[in-house]
Amino acid sequence: MKTTDLEIRKVLYRKTLYDIKTQDPSTKIIEELGLCQGDARIDIVALNGAIHGFEIKSESDDLRRLPIQVEFYNKVLDTITIVMGNRHLLKVKKIIPSWWGIIIVEKKSKDNIILYNERKANFNYQIDPSSLVQLLWREEALNILKENNLERGLVNKPRKLLWDRLVEKFSLDVLKSYVTETLRSRQKWRD
């Protein structure tokens, strides 16, 4: 039986994301997070001390976009897990890095969908600071600069210059902390 995106999301919420929230109740779950100024969109993100991405590929999906998604996801996300039907497994393993996690979804019946952990996600060491800071809205970037007395000459400048200053002044670890905390505390996500 084929699984749909919606079925996979539901079981992922009931099992994996529930477990993540149980371990850290402050975790924020975001759907359809745009990355790299909208060049890619990850299906689900769990934000706690890190940014954990989950990409869903139902058995009805094709894998044409996956190589470009891999490129963008690798620039921003701390860990990435692909959640998919077994039909894609061999092709996906040829496309994704070995540090990505893999969860297999098997539909036994209409009401019985099971997740199998094929491979645990490992940490991403390829994060690009310039891509990471693009998750911040202009005002959020400016607030971080103001908190650190680094806003001089930038108050009315475009966000690109604010992002550049953040990358110039902070280590990747500090940027990751600012970005994850800012995203976790963000109240309004979309207009």
N, C-alpha and C positions, 0 to 999 in steps of 0.2 A: 504494500500500500504506500502511495506517495504521501509525503508530508507537505503541508503548506507553511508559508512564512508565519502566519498567525498561530498555527498549532505549535510550531517550534518556539515562538516567543512565549506562549503561555506556559509550556513545560519548562522553559529556561527560567522564567520568573518563579515558578513554583519550586524549583529544585535549586539550581546553581545560584541564582541571584538571591533567593531566600537565605541560603547558607551564608553567602557573603554578608548580607545585612545582619544576620544573627551574630556573626563573628565581630562585626563592627557596625552597631546601630546608627552611627553617624554617616554611613555610606549613602551617597546620593546616586540614584539611578537616572540616567539621561538617555532618551531615545533619539536617534537620528542626529548625532552630533556632527556638525560640519567641521572639517579639518582643512588646513592650508587654504584659508579664505574661500572655502566652499568647493575646492577642487575634488574633494572626496567627502563622503558621509559614512560614518560607522553606525551600524544598526543600534547597538546598545553600549553604553559606557557605565561602569561602576567606578565612582570617585570616592576614594578614601585617602590614604596616604599616597596613593598612586592612581594612575589612570589605566583602568583595565578595559580593553575593548573586546566586544563580541560581534563577529560578523556572521550573519545567518545566510546559508545557501540551502534553500529547499531543493527537493529533487526536481522541481519544475524549473529552477534557475539554470542558466548557463554560466560558464565561468569566464566569459570574454573580458569582463571588467576586472577580474581578480588581480592580474599582474599590476595594473596601475593602482588598485586599492592597496596592494602590498606596499608599493613604493611610498604612498602617502601615509599609511598607517604606521609604517616603520619610523617615520620622522617624528611622530608625536606620542604614541602610546607606549606605556611602560610594559604592559603585557597584552597579548592579543590571542584570542581563542576563536577559531572558526567552528561554527556549529552547523552540522550538515547531515544530509542523508548519506548512507553508505555508498550510494552509486557514484559519488564524486571523489571518494577517498584517494584512489590512485592518482588521478589528475591533480588533485589539490596538493598532495605531497610533493609533486614535481614543481609546483608554483610557489608555495609558501616556504619561508625560512624554517630551519629545524627547531628554532626556539619558540615558534608559535604553538599554542595548544590546539588540540583537536578533540571535539566532542561529537560523537556519532549519535544521530537520532534515528530510532527505529520505531516504526508504527506497527504495533502488533494487531490493533483493532482501532475502531473509531475513537474509543475512549481510553486506549492504552498505548501511550507513547513513552518510550524509555530513552534515557540518555546514557551513553557509555563514554567514559573518559578514555579516549584512545591515546592521548599524549598530553601531559601537563605543560602549561605555558611556562616558559622561563623568562627571565628579565631581558629587556631590550637595551642593548648598549649602543644603538645607532641613533638615538634621539638627537634631532637637530634643534638647537636653541631658538633659531630664527623662526622655525615652523611652530614650535611649542608656544611662543609668546603670542602668536596669531590667534590663539584661543581667547585672548583677553580683548574685551571691548576697549575703545579708546579711553573712556573715563576710568576704567579699572586700571589700565596701564599707567595713566597719569597719577592716579591715587597711590600706586606703589612707588612711583618716582617721588611724589610729594612726601610720603612717609620717610623717605631716605634722603630728603633734601637734594634731589637730583633733577628737579623739574625746570631749573633755570634755563630760559630761552626756548622752552618747549610747550608752554601752556597752551598756545594757540596753534601749534603745529599739527600736521596730520599724524594719524596713528602709526604709520610706518616709521616715522622718526622716533616716536615714543618706544616702539618695539626695539628699534636699533639701539637706543640708549640702554634699555633693559639688558639686552644681550651683551653690550659692551661692559656694563658695570657689575653684572652678577654671574656667578658660576652656574653651571647647569643645575646642580643640586638645589641651589637657592631659588633659581627660576622655577624649577619643578614644584618646590614648596609653595611659592607665591601663586603659581597658576592653579594648582589643585585646590588650595584653600580659597582662592577667589571664586573658582567655579562651584565649589561646595556651598559657598555662602550666597551665591547669586540667587536672587528671589524670582526675577522675571526673566524667563528664557527666550520667549518669542513674543512678538507683537500680536 
